[in-house]
Amino acid sequence: MIAYFLITGFVAGILSGLFGIGGGLVIVPMLTFFFNMPQHSAVGTSLVALLLPVGALAVWEYHAQGKISPENIKWGITISAGLFVGALLGAKWALNLPQQILRRSFAVVMILVAVKMWFKN
């Protein structure tokens, strides 16, 4: 069982390094589909995984290749401040929603993002 969770993390790590995604778009669906984990538990488990410096090596590599400027780092730190507060608020909201509504809301967000990216010039 541990191997499957390691593989989940590995796949999420690859996709995180490639596309800047991981928790919500990869880990949560994998946990719900392949491990039959309830939506709330999957979100919580993903958040636990993200507490570790999962992006540190990817950021290091992007920086080493000259793809991240000091301005990008400043923007990233600014975004992280919003994430810090927003994640708390989002967690409080999510924990008060029924699982089915949370799961369907998550699906709508993924569809909207996919459609927007598909039709972007």
C-alpha angles and dihedrals in degrees: 000000000000090000091058091053090048089052090049089053092045093052091046089049093052092048090045091054092045101042108008092251133113122121107052102024099040115016099043095051092044091052093048097042103037102027099033088231116166113253095249092049091048092052091047092048090050090051090051089053091049092054088077117078091263094157098044097096093043090051089048091053094047089049092047089053092050094246096121120061127197086257091055089051091051090050091048092052090048090051090049090057089056090045091053093058097031093053091056092050092044091050091052091050094044094050090056094052124087112252094247093053091046092050093047092046089052090051092051091052091051092048093049092050092047093050092047092050093044093055098038112116 
